[in-house]
Amino acid sequence: MRITMVGSGYVGLVSGACLADFGHVVSCIDTDVKKVEALKAGKMPIFEPGLEELVAKNVRQQRLSFSTDLASAVEGAGAVFIAVGTPSRRGDGHADLSFVYEAARAIAAGLNGFTVIVTKSTVPVGTGDEVERIIREVRPDADISVVSNPEFLREGAAIGDFKRPDRIVLGVEDKRAEVVMTEIYRPLFLNHAPFVFTSRRTSELTKYAANAFLATKITFINEIADLCEQVGANVQDVARGIGLDQRIGSKFLHAGPGYGGSCFPKDTSALIKTAQDYGSPIRIVEMVAAVNDQRKRAMARKVLTACGGSVRGKTIAILGLTFKPNTDDMRDSPAISIITALQDAGAKINVFDPEGMDQARLVLNDLTFFYDPYSCCDKADALVIVTEWDAFRALDLDRLKELLNAPIMVDLRNIYDPEEMARQNFTYSDVGRGKQTALN
């Protein structure tokens, strides 16, 4: 099938490349001329393991192409996916749907024959209705069906998630659209991937509900970690003890500095605003978002405590800038709040991240960048691990002690064993594995 993907960002590029790998002929469209030219030259705008190779393979086999010409790509396409950004709107936290609606208007101009319009972007309930209204306003004679097909891709594992999904959610309003979507995802039917056919509005809400629930799990275990530090319990053992319950599950129960990234912060905000608009506030999610925002700067206080209460005039080495490993995404990363708080407290900041430093330069100021963890720690007064990249899991502790002015490590991802760090004579601080505190 001929498929057009409007938007060549993270979701559009990964989805387009994977659909091409299924055998479809996919045109990825973007208004950014420089991005399109770079993609034609084989340069990826994002870091995602395996993506560069997958794109090159399908371009070579003439199943994947890149262009700015939306009208030509829409004409003759069996399905047109909208995969543009829906960032939080400044001022009120609602999802900014201007790119989605702009794409709908542009798609309408090029329609020719029956076409399924698929919203892949994360959008609030009712967006599909508005997309259909816009297209019919521009082209009253348009023969279309608008479908909701939210993505559930984890950055750093997106290709595997697309090809081996937990489920595929499809919000369809007529049988013709169901037939087209079944054909698009037929390779996954053969792999017995679970398909959830439902209404368009239900599909739209499902994506937000999923992300809000996962954000709640992360925030819950982080608050349990705080309690563990006060009572002398171990949050990792607590997480294992509850995660083995199949009703709970072990994923997203890793204590740390809070969630970030392109999805959870903006999607919880959008869900909160939608619920308020409909007079049905989701107070649990409201609290989750508030607690998570507070937690990021609270992690900086751990660093101050480890450094004797003050970092003024001291140099702090930060390992890990992205919100998670295996991505270059800095959006709402905990590192941003932590570094800003430490700078406010008078610290100088050294940083190293395997993939995120170019993006960090766009959102943070007055950093000293290094290109390996050891040079980053040289003559620093403390080391802070913010992101759990594999490259940080087996650091040479003896070498670190020689480089650091003081053997202080604040491990916000619980990578290292506290007993081993004590044997190595480090002043070591982690998350939720504190010593027993007496109850007065």
MARBABA-241841 format. One record per atom (N, C-alpha, C): residue in one letter; x, y, z. Coordinates in pm, whole numbers, plus 50000, padded with zeros to 5 digits. Example, Ala and Ser with C-alpha at 12.3 -4.5 7.8 and 13.67 -1.06 7.14 Angstrom:
REM MARBABA-241841
A513194943150780A512304955050780A513204967050780S512854977550708S513674989450714S512905000350787
END
This chain:
REM MARBABA-241841
M500844988050000M500005000050000M500875012550000R500405022949934R501085035749937R500625043350061I501585047550142I501285054250268I502055067350273T501395077750321T502055090550342T502125093250492M503305097150539M503515100450679M503795115350689V502865122850747V503035137350759V503745140150891G504985144450881G505835146350998G506945136150999S508185140851004S509345131951004S510155133651131G509455136051240G510095136351371G510225122351426Y510265121251558Y510505108251620Y509455097951580V508195101051602V507125091451574V506985088851425G506985099551345G506795097951202G507915090351135L509145093251174L510285086851109L510375072051146V510205068951274V510255054951317V509095047251255S507895052751262S506715045851208S506845044051058G507275054450988G507425053550843G508445043050802A509585042950871A510615033150838A510145018950864C509435016950974C508955003451007C507864998850911L506965007750873L505935004150776L506555000950640A507575008350602A508295005150479A508944991550488D509464988250606D510094975250625D509074963750617F507804966950640F506744957050623F506434954550475G506944963450386G506704961850244G505854972750183H505334981950264H504574993150210H505515003450146V504965011650059V505725022549997V505345035350073V506315041050143V506035051750238V506765064550196S506005075450194S506585088850173S506505096350305C507645100250360C507695108250481C507805122950442I506855130950488I506775144950448I507085153850567D507825164550541D508105174250647D508245188050584T507855198250659T507985211950609T509385217550627D510205210750708D511575215250735D512485210450621V512835219750533V513625216250415V514965210350454K515625216250554K516945211350595K516855197050649K515805194150724K515625180550777K515435170550663V514615174250566V514345165250453V515625162750374E516395173250349E517655171450275E518635162750354A518675164650485A519545156250568A519105141750563L517805139250569L517305125450563L517625119150428K517505126850323K517875121550190K519355117750185A520155124950263A521595122150267A521935111350370G520935105750436G521155095050532G521485099750672K521255112550702K521565117950835K520285118650917M520305111951033M519115111351117M519005123751204P517795129251221P517615140751309P517565137151456I517455124251486I517395119351624I518305107351639F518655104251763F519375091851789F518395081351837E518315070451765E517485059051804E518195046451755P518525037151843P519275025151803P518615017851686G519395015451581G518935007851466G518195015851360L517865028451388L517045036051295L517805039651168E519025043951181E519795048051062E519905036550963E520175024651015E520325012850928E518985009250863L517895010050940L516575006550887L516165016350778V516405029150799V516075039150698V516885036750572A518185034750587A519055032750470A518625020550388K518275010050457K517844997650389K516605000050304N515625006850359N514365008550287N514435019550183V515285029550201V515545039150094V516205032049977R517165023750009R517895016149906R516945007349825Q515965001649892Q515014992749825Q513785000149771Q513865013549774Q512885022549713Q511485020949774R511435017749902R510155017349971R509955029450063L511005037250083L510945048450175L511575060750108S510845071950112S511375084250052S510985096050140F511645107350114F511435119450194F511195131250102S510275139950141S509905151150055S509225161950136T509135173750076T508325184750132T507015186350056D506825178449952D505665179649864D504515170849914L503685176550001L502595168850060L501505165549959A501155175049875A500055172849781A500305160749692S501505159549639S501825148149552S501825135049629A502265135649753A502335123349834A500945118549875V500035128149897V498675124349938V497895118249822E498095123649703E497365118749587E497715104149560G496755095549565G496975081449538G497345073249660A497525079649777A497855072049898A496605065349953G496755053050000G495635046150063G495385050950204A496465055450270A496355060550407A497355071850425V496925082050498V497785093350532V497835094450683F499035092850739F499225093650883F499625107850922I499015113051026I499425125851084I500295122851206A501575126451197A502525123451304A503345136051335V502635146751362V503285159551393V503255161751544G504005171651590G504125174251733G502845179951793T502625176251920T501515182151997T502065186652132P502935196752132P503565201252257P502555207652351S502945209152475S502085216252569S501965230952527R500755235852531R500515249752494R500955258952607R501645269352572R502135278652674R500965285152746G501065285652876G500065292752953G499035284053020D498555273452951D497485265653013D497735250653017G498785245652952G499115231452960G498335222552865H497365228052792H496645220152692H497605215952580A497245205252510A498015201252393A497815211652282D498895215852222D498845225252110D498585217151983L497395218651927L496975210651811L497125218251680S497815229351682S497905237551561S498585229951447F499605221951478F500285214451372F499385203551315V498565197351401V497635187051355V496605193051260Y496035204251299Y494995210451217Y495565216151087E496785221151095E497455226050973E497675214450876A498095202850932A498295191050847A496985186550784A495895187050860A494585182950808A494185191650688R494395204650700R494045213650590R494895210750466A496175208250488A497065205550376A496725192250310I496365182350390I495995169250336I494745170450250A493785178150297A492505179450226A492715184150082A493685193050062A493895198749929A494365188449827G494985177649874G495545167949780G494775154949768L493645153749834L492895141149836L492355137449698N492405124449671N491915119349543N491435105049564G490125103149573G489585089849598G489535086849747F489015074949783F488865071449924F490225070849992T490335077850106T491595078450181T491295077450330V492095069650398V491995068750543V493005078550603I492535087650687I493395097250756I493615091950897V494865089350931V495195082651057V495935092351149T495355095251264T496035103851361T496955095351447K498255096851425K499275089651503K499765098351619S499685111351604S500075120451711S499215118051834T499765121051950T499005120152074T498115132452086V496795130152084V495845141352078V494715139252178P494145150052229P493035148952324P491775143352259V490865138952345V489585133552299V488855144052215G488365139652100G487615148352011G488435154151898T489745151951899T490595157651793T490255151451658G489995138451656G489625132051530G488365137951471D487405141651556D486185148051509D486515161351441E487425168951502E487795181851446E488595180351317V489475170451311V490225167751188V489255164651074E488255156451102E487275153150999E486495165650957R486105174051054R485355186151022R486175195450933I487485197050966I488355205850889I488475200950745I488695187950729I488875182550593I487595184150512R486465181550574R485185182850500R484845197450473E485325206450555E485135220750531E485915225050408V487175219950397V488015223450282V487555216050156R487205203250176R486785194850062R485475187950096P484345194450074P483055188350108P482805175050039D483455172949925D483265160449850D484255149549889A485085151949990A486155142350025A485565129050069D486135118350014D485745104750054D486805099650152I486555101750280I487575098950382I486975091450500S487855085650577S487525080650710S488695084150800V488405090350915V489455094551008V489565084151119V490805079751143V491095069051238V492055074151345S491875069551468S492845072051574S493705059551592N495025061251582N495955050051598N497155054751680P496985056351812P498075061951895P499305053051895E500455059551912E501725052051919E502045049052065F502735037852085F503195033952218F504675030152210L505475039352159L506895036752135L507735042252249R508645033952299R509595038652400R510865043352330E511285055452361E512545060052305E513665050952350G514525047352257G515595037852285G515245023652250A513945020852230A513505007352194A512345008052095A512285018752017A511095021751937A510875011851824I511945007551758I511764998451645I511204985051693G511754979851800G511234967551856G509804969051903D509474980451962D508114982852008D507134983151891F507544989051780F506654989851664F506444976151602K507514968351593K507414955451525K506904944151615R507054945951746R506584935751841R505774942651951P504644948451914P503894956752009P503144948452113D502934954652230D502054948652330D500624948052277R500234958452201R498904959352142R498904970452039I497924969951951I497694980751855I496264985551876V496124998151909V494815004051936V494355011651811L493155008551764L492635014651642L491225019651667G491065032751663G489755038951678G489155041451540V488215033251499V487645034051365V486145036551375E485605043151272E484175046451271E483415039551159D484105032251070D483405024950965D484215012850921K483545003850851K484154991150811K485264993150710R485105002750619R486145004850518R487475008450583A487435016950685A488665020650754A489265008650826E488415000450884E488914988450953E489644979150856V489124977850735V489774969350634V491144974850598V491224988050576V492504994250539V493524992750651M493124995450775M494064994550886M494504980150910T493604970750887T493974956650899T495034952950796E494894958250675E495874955350571E497234961750604I497214973950656I498474980650690I499244972650794Y498534967550894Y499194960551003Y499124945350990R498814940550869R498684926050847R499894918050895P501144922850874P502284915050923P502234912551074L501614921751148L501534919951292L500394910651331F499364909951246F498324899951268F498944886051264L499854884051170L500494870951155L501314867451278N501814877851349N502584875551472N501684875051596H500374875451572H499384874451681H499484886151779A499834897951729A499814909751815A498364913051849P498064916451973P496684919852011P496214932851945F495054932451881F494464944151819F493224948251898V493134961151928V491984966551999V491254976051905F490154971351845F489314979951762F488254986251851T488184999451849T487255006551936T486815019351868S486095027851940S485685040651883S486855050351881R486735060651800R487825070251785R488125077451916R487085081951984R487305089152110R487885079952218T487465067652220T488025058152317T489505055952292S489865054752166S491275052952129S492115064852172E491595076952148E492345088952187E492585089452337L491555086052414L491695086352559L492595075152610T492615063952541T493435052552584T494905056252593K495385063952495K496815067652497K497125076152620Y496285085852649Y496525094352765Y496415086552895A495435077552902A495265069553023A496475060653047A497025054952941A498195046252954A499395053953008N499675065552949N500835073352993N500655078753134A499435082653169A499185087753303A499365076653407F498935064653372F499095053553466F500565050253487L501355050253380L502785047253394L503485058353473A503105070853448A503665081853525A503315080353673T502125075353701T501705073153839T502535062253906K502845051553833K503695040953889K505065046353926I505645054453837I506965059953864I506925068953987T505935077453994T505835086754107T505545079354237F504745069054230F504435061054348F505705054854406I506515048454321I507705041754374I508725052054423N508725064054364N509625074554413N509225079154553E507935080154579E507505083954713E507755072554813I507605060254769I507965048854855I509455049254886A510265053254787A511715054354809A512015064454919D511305075754918D511515085755023D511175079955160L510095072255167L509725066055293L510765055655335C511285048155238C512325038255268C513535044755335E513905056455287E515055063255345E514815067055491Q513565069555524Q513245073555662Q513125061655757V512665050255705V512415038855795V513485028155786G514455029855693G515515020055682G515185008155597A514255009755503A513914998955410A514645000855277N514544990855191N515234991055062N514184991354952V514125002354876V513085003954776V513194993754664Q514404989254634Q514544979254528Q513904965954568D514034962354694D513384950154742D511874951954750V511434963954790V510004966754792V509434965554650A510124971654553A509664971254415A509594956954363R510584948954397R510554934954354R509404927554423G509204930354550G508154923554625G506764926554573I506524938954530I505204942054476I505124939354326G506264940454256G506264938554112G506024924254069L506334914654155L506074900654123L504584897254128D503804905954188D502354904654183D501904907954040Q501314898453972Q500974900453831Q499954911553813R499214914953917R498264925953906R498984939453901I500234939853945I501014952253950I502064952553840G502904942053833G503944941353731G505184949053772S506324944853720S507614950153765S508074962553688K507494965453573K507974976653492K507554989953554F508425000053533F508195013753581F508135014453733L508875005753798L508995006053944L510445007953985H511165016253913H512565019053943H512655033253999A513015034254125A513105047354189A514215055654125G513995068754119G514985077454058G514615092054075P515105100453984P514905114953999P513605120253939G512705111453896G511445116053838G511415113653688Y510205113853633Y510055111353490Y510235124153410G510625122453284G510775133553191G510465128553052G511035135052951G510855130652814G509765138152741S509485133452621S508555140352532S507095136752557C506835126352637C505465121452650C504845123952786F505405118252892F504725118453021F504405132553072P505355142053070P505025155353122P503885162153044K503985162152911K502965169352833K501645161752831D501695148252833D500465140552825D499675140852956T500395140553069T499675142053196T499055155853206S499775165953160S499245179553163S498005180753075A498065175252954A496925176052862A495725168552917L495965156852978L494855149153035L494205156653151I495045162753234I494525170653347I493615181853296K494075188953192K493305200253140K492015195553074T492085184552999T490885179152936T489845175253041A490305168353145A489395163953251A488755175853322Q489535186353345Q488975198353407Q487945204953317D488235205453188D487305211653094D485965204453090Y485995191453109Y484765183453107Y484135182153246G484675189153345G484105188753479G484305175553549S485375168353512S485645155353572S487135154453607P487595162753702P489035163353732P489605149953777I490835147353732I491545135053769I492575139053874R492175138753999R493005144354106R494275136254129I494215123254107I495405114954123I496485119654025V496115121853901V497095126053800V497585140153829E496695148753877E497125162253916E498225161554021M498055152854120M499055151554225M500345145254173V500195135454084V501385129154024V502245139653955A501635148153874A502395158453802A503065168153899A502355172054006A502925181454102A504095175354178V503925162854222V504985156154297V506215154154210N506005150554084N507145148353995N507925161153970D507225172153952D507915184953932D508775188554053Q508225186354172Q508975189554294Q510175180454312R510035168054269R511085158254295R512395161554225K512315166854106K513535169354029K514475178854102R513945189854151R514805199154224R515175193554361A514305184954416A514635178654544A515885170054532M516135164554414M517345156454394M518605164854409A518515177654374A519665186454393A520005187854541R518995187154627R519255188054771R520035175954821K519865164554755K520685152954790K522165155854766V522415162954656V523815166354623V524355176154726L523555186054763L524005195554865L524325188454996T523465179255036T523685171855161T524965163655154A525175156855041A526385148655025A527645157155028C527525169654987C528675178754984C528795187255110G528135182955217G528255190055344G527335201855359G526315202855274G525325213355288G525485225055194S526585225655121S526805236855029S527645232354911V527325237854793V528145235254674V528695248354617R528565259054691R529035271954641R530545271454616G530935274854493G532325274754455G532875261054422K532025250754432K532475237154404K532115233154261T532835223154210T532575217754077T531885204254091I530735202654027I529965190254033I529995183853894A530375171153889A530405163653763A529075156353746I528385158953637I527105152753607I527295142653495L526985129953522L527015119653419L525585116253380G525235119153256G523895116553207G523055129053202L522595132653083L521795144653065L520405141553008T520305131452924T519025127952863T518075122152967F516775122252937F515795117853036F515845102753058K516445095552965K516645081152979K517805077152887P518365065152902P519455061152813P518955057552673N519895056552580N519635052452442N518765062352365T518875074952399T518215085652325T519025098352343D518805108052254D519435121152272D518405131452319D517255126752366D516145135552401D516365142052537M516375155252538M516545162952661M515235168752713R514135166452644R512885172952681R512445168952822D512295179052908D511865177253047D512735167253123S513985166053084S514885156953156S515095161753299P515125152353397P515435156453534P516755163953545A517685161053455A518995167653460A518865182853451I517865187553377I517705202053360I517425208753493S516455203453567S516105209453697S517225207753798I517865196153797I518945193553893I520115203053869I520535204153744I521665212953712I521325227453742T520135231653705T519735245553731T519745248653880A519235239153961A519225241254107A520635241854163L521535233554114L522915233654161L523615246654120Q523325251253999Q523895264153956Q523355275554042D522085274954075D521495285154163D522175285254299A522655273454340A523315272254470A524805275654463G525265279654343G526645284354331G527635274354278A527165262754225A528085252554176A528485255054031K529685250653997K530125249653858K529845235353812I529415233753687I528925220753641I529745215553523N530325203653542N530905195853433N529875185453389V529775182553258V528795172853212V529375163653107F528825151453107F529095141952998F527865133352976D527485131552850D526415122352811D526815116152677P526605103252658P527035096952532P526345102452408E525115107552420E524385112152301E523705125652317G523565130752437G522695142052461G523335155752468M524625157052446M525275169852472M524905180752371D524685177152246D524275187352149D522925193152188Q522005184552229Q520695189452271Q520805197452401A521695193152490A521865200352618A522335214552595R523135216752495R523605230352465R522455239752430L521345234252385L520205242452345L519335246452463V519445239252575V518515241652687V519215245552817L520535244252824L521265247452947L522435256652915N522785265053010N523885274552992N524985272153095D526175277353063D527295277653157D527715263753202L527735254253110L528235240853140L529605239053076T530395230253136T531665226153075T531475211853026F531615209952895F531325196952834F532605188752821F532465175752848F533585166452834F533115154552750Y534065146852701Y533735136252606Y534065122352658D534235121252788D534295108252854D534035110753002P533615100553076P533245102753217P534415106553306Y535605101953273Y536745104253363Y537255118553354S537355123953233S537775137953222S536725147053284C535455143053278C534375150853339C534565151653491C535105140953551C535255140353697C536585146153747D537495148953656D538815153753697D538705166953775K539165166653899K539175178153989K537765183054028A536775174654009A535415177954056A535295174554204D534375181054271D534195179054415D533155168354447A532395164254345A531435153354363A530985148654225L530535136154221L530025130154098L528555126754119V527715130454020V526285127554025V525895119653900I525315107753918I524805099853806I523315102653793V522925108653680V521525112453659V520815102853564T521525097853463T520935088853363T521715075853361E520995064553356E521625051453373E522125045553241W522975052953170W523615047453052W524485035453090D524555025553002D525395013853028D526845017653055A527285028252988A528685032553003A529025036853145F528015038953229F528255043453366F528135032153468R527845020053422R527525009253515R528755002253573A529895004153509A531104997353558A532295006853554L532125018453612L533215028253616L534355023153704D535575027253671D536765023653748D536785032353874L536375026453987L536225034254110L537565039254162D538595031354147D539925035854191D540375048054111R540125047653983R540485059053898R539665071353935L538385069453963L537545080654002L538045087254130K538465078954227K538975084554353K540215093054331E541035088954236E542235096754207E541885110054139L540825110054060L540465122053983L539655132054064L538725127154145L537855135954221L538605142654336N538245154954367N538825161554484N538415154654612A537215148754612A536715141154726A535915129354671P536005117554734P535305105754681P533815106054715I533095115054649I531655116654675I530885112754549M529955103354561M529085099454449M527625100054494V526815107054415V525375107154434V524775099454318D524255087754347D523785078454245D522265078854241L521695086654151L520255088454146L519535077354072R520295067354025R519695055953955R519995042654024N520615043154141N520905030954219N521665020554138I522665025254064I523465016153982I524435008054067Y525005014354171Y526085008054247Y525585002254379D526344992954432D526024986154557D526554994554674P525684998554766P526135006954878P527255000654960E527204987654981E528254981155060E529604981554989E529574979454857E530814980154780E531374994454781M530505004254771M530955018054772M531555021654908A531005015955015A531565018355148A532955012155158R533105000055104R534434993555106R535445001755026Q534945008654922Q535835016854839Q536055030654900N535505032855019N535675045455093N535065057455021F533955055154950F533205066154890F532165071254988T531955084054987T530745089655047T529655088054943Y528735079054970Y527805074454866Y526365077254907S525615083454816S524205086354839S523395080654723D522295073654756D521465067854653D520015071554677V519085064154618V517665067454627V516915055654690G516435057654811G515555047754873G516245035654932R517535036754957R518245025555022R518995030755145G518335039755219G518985046555331G519095038055455K519865042955552K520055036155679K518835037855767Q518705028955866Q517585029555958Q517585042756035T516425049156040T516255061156120T515265058256232A515655061156354A514765058156468A513545067156465L512395061556502L511145069056509L510995074856649N510985088056659N510905094656790N509465095556838
END
